[in-house]
C-alpha cells in the first residue's frame, strides 16, 4: 500500500480535548480511527481513548497481515469497545456512563470499508467531487416519523458507544479505491462549522499535509471563542512518488510481522482510567462470537 496521511486535533474553546484519533498499519492493511467523547456525560475523553485502544488492539491481533473479514471485524471491534466502556463504568459504579461517537475505516487490497456510530463523519472525495459521506445518527439527518419540519437540535444523537442501549452501527460496503482518492475522518467540530463544499474544495486542491491543517484552522476560526474540539485525519490513496512528500507511507518494504501505530498504548493521564483490560477484550470477543453463533443457529419461525 501507498498513501499520504495527516492528522490534527485541537482543543478549541473547550476546557479539554475529548476527541481522539490515530491509525495503524501492516504491510497490506491500514486502520484509521476517530472518536469524539461526548460532553454532558462524564469522562468522554476516556470513552474515546478506550474505543481507540480496543479497536487498535483487536486490529493488531487480526491483521496478519490482513483482516480476513473486514466488515465483521469493524462490527465486532466497535461492539467490543462499547462493552469495554460499559465495564469501566460498572467497575467504577458510575451513575452515568462515558460515551463517544466513532468512525473507523480499514483500507486493504484496493478497497476501503468503514463503520460509524453517532455523528463523527467519513468523507470520500474523488476528482474534486464528493463521492460519499456517512450519514449521522442524529435527529437532524434521520427522517422524522411525525413528518414535521421544525428545526431540530443536531447535537441530539440517536446512538453512541457507551449508551445503556446497544449501539447502532452502520457498516459500508467495500469501496474500490482509485489513485488520488481523498478520505477524511472528522469530528463534528469540523463539519459543524464548515460546509461540505468547503471541505471538498480544500481536500481536492491541496496535498493532505496542507489541506488537513487548513481545514482545522478554518474550523477554529468559524467556531470562534467557543469552538468545539477540532479533530480530523485526512489521507490520499496511492500517492505518487514525488520529492518532498514527507507524509507518504509505503508499506511495500516492511516485513509481514511489522505493526505500526500512532494510537497511544496508555489511557489519558491523571489516573482517568486503567490500562486496557486484555482479559476483558477476550471476553468481549467470546461474547460476540457466541451471540453470532446463537443467531446463526436459530431456525426461522
N, C-alpha and C positions, 0 to 999 in steps of 0.2 A: 504494500500500500504506500501511497504517497499523498500527503496532504499538508496544508499550512493551517495553523491554528493560533488563535489569540484569545485569552480570557482576561476579564477585568471585573472587579467588584468594588463598589464604592458605598460608603455608609450614607451619603446624602445628608439630609436634615434630621435623621433619626438618632436616637441616643446610642444605639448599637446596630451592627450589621447582622441581620438574621438570615441572610442569603448564604448559600454555599454552592460551589461548583468545582468541577475538576474532570480530568479524563485519564484513561488508562489505555494501553495498547500492547498487543503482542505482535509477532511477525505478520499475522494475517487477519487481525481483528482489532477494532477500536471501540471503546465505550466512552460516551460523553454524557455527563450527568449534571443537572442543576436542580436545586431545591430552595424554596422560599419559605422560611419559617414564618408562621402566621402570627401577627400581632393580635392582641385581645385574648390570647391564651398563653400560659406560662412556657418559658424556655423554648421558644420557637427555633432559636439557633441550635439547640440540642437536637430537636427533631430533624432539622435539615442536615446536620452533620451525621446523625445516626443513619439517615437514609443513604447518604453518600457512602459511608463506610460499609454498610451492609451490602449494598449493590456491588461496590468495588470488590469486596471480599469474595462474594459469590462469583463474580466475573473471573477473578483470578483462579478460582477453583475450576470453573467451567471452560475457559478459553485455553485449550491445549492443542494447538494454538488458536482454534476457532471454537465458537459456541455452536453446538450441533443443532439445536432448535432455538433460534433467536427469539421468536415470539413467545414460546413457553418460558424461556429464561427471563424475559422482560416482565412477564406477568408474575412469575413465582418470586423473583427478587424484589419487586415492588411490594408484594404482599408480605414477604419476609421482613422488609424494612418497617412496614406498618406494625407487624407483630412485635418487633424489637422495641418500637416506641411505646406500645401498649404495655409491654412487660416492664419497661423502665418506669412508666407512670404508676403501675401497680406496685412495684417494689418500693417506691417512694410514698405510696399511699396518697397520691395527688388527687385532689378533688376535681381538677380539670386536667385534661391531657395535653401535652405538647403536640402541635400539629404543623404540618408542612405540605406545600404543593410539591410536585415532582414532574420533571420531564427528563427522559433518558433515551439515548439513541445508540444503537450498535451498528457500526459500519464494517462490513467484511465482504470479501469477494468483490462484487460490483454493485452491492445493494446497501441501502440504509433502511433500518426498521426502528420504530420508536414507540414509546409508551408515554402517556401523560395522565396526570391526575390533578385537578384544580385548574389554576389559570396561569401557570408558567407555560410559555409557548415555545414551539419549534417552527421556524420559517425555512422554506426551501426556495431559493432564487436561482433561476436559470435564464441565461441570455437576457438579463436585465428585467425579467418579469417574475412576479410572484407565482411560483408553481403550485404551492400549497402551504398552509399553516394549520396548526392544531386549533381545535375549537374548544374554547374554555368551558369548564364545568361550572357555569355561573348562570344566574337568572338573566343576565344581560345577553347571553349568547345561546340560550336554550329556549325553544318555543314555550309560550305561556299556555297553560291548559285552559285558562279562563278567556283566552282570546283578547285580553286587554292590551292596550298600547301605552299605558302610563310609564313614565321613566322608572327604571329600577336601579338599585344600587349594585354596581358591577362588583363590589367587594364581597357580596353575599355569595359564597361558594356552595355548590351542591355536594361536594365531596372533597376529601383530602386524606392524606396519611395521618394517622393518629386520632381520627374521629372514632367515637364509640361504635359507629356503624361500619360495616365492611366497605372499603373504598371502591369507587367505580374507576376502572382502568380502561382507557382507550388505547388499543394497540394497533398500529398501522399495518397495512400490507407492505411487503418489501418494495422499495422504490429503486429501480435501476438507475444508477448514477451516471452522469456524463462529466467529462473533463470540464472543470471550471464551475461546476455547481457550488453554490454557497449555501451553507446550513448554519443557522443561528439558533441557539437555545437562550432564552432570556426570561427574567422575572418581570412582573407587572410594573416594576419601577421604570422599565424601558418602554414597553409598548403602551403603557397607560398615558404617557405624555408625548409619544411620537406616533404619528400615523403610519400605516403600512406603506404608503407611498414614499415617505422619507426613509424608512428602514430599507426598502428595496433599492431605492436610488443610491443610498450610501454603500450598501453591500455590493452593488453591481459595479460601481465606478472606481473602487479603490481596493488595494490588497487588504486582506482581513486584518493585517497588523496595523493598518491605518484606519480601516472602517470601524473596528471594534471600539478603540478609544474615542473616536469621533462621535459614535452613537452614545457612548456613556456620557461624554461631556455635554452633548445636546440634551440628553435626558435630565441631567442635573440642572442645566440652565432652565429648561422648561418647567421642571418641578419646583424651582425656587427655593426659598429658605426652608420649606417643609418637605423637600423632596424625599421620596421613598428610597430605600436601598436600591441601588442600580447594579445589576449583575448580568453578564452575558458571556457566552462562548461562541465564537464565530470560526468557521473553518471553510477552506476551499479544497475541493476534492481533486486529486491527481494534478497537483500544482506542477507546472512545467519547471524544469531546472533552469533557474535564472540566477545570475550573480547577485549576492547581497540578500538572498532570501533566508534570513536567519530563523524565521519561524517555520521553515519547511521541515517536515518529518518524513523520512523514508525508512520503512521497516524492512526493506528487502535484504539488508545485510545482517540483521540481527538473528541470533540463533533461535531455535524453536522453544527453548526453555526460558527465554528472557521475557520479563513482565515489567513494564514501565508505568508509573502512575504519578500524577500530581495531587492525588487525593491524600490528605493527611492521615497518618495512621492513628493519631490520638484524637480525643474528643476536645471540645472547646476548653479553654483554660479556666482557672479559678474554681476547679472542682465542680463544674456544672454537670458532669456526667462521668460514669465509669467507662473504662475501655470496653470496646465491643466484646460481647459475650459469645465466644465461638461455640460453646455448647448450645446456646440459645439459637444460634443460626442453624445448627444441625437439627435441633428440634423443629424449627420453623420449616425447614426443607422436608422433614419427615411428615409433619402435619399436612403440608400442602400436597405432597405426593399421595398420602393416604386419602385425602379428600378427593383428589383427581381419580384415584383408583375406585373409590366407592361410587363416584358419579358415573364412571365408565361402565361399572358392573350392573347399574340399575337397568332393569328392563322397562321399556315403555309401558304405561298402563293402558 
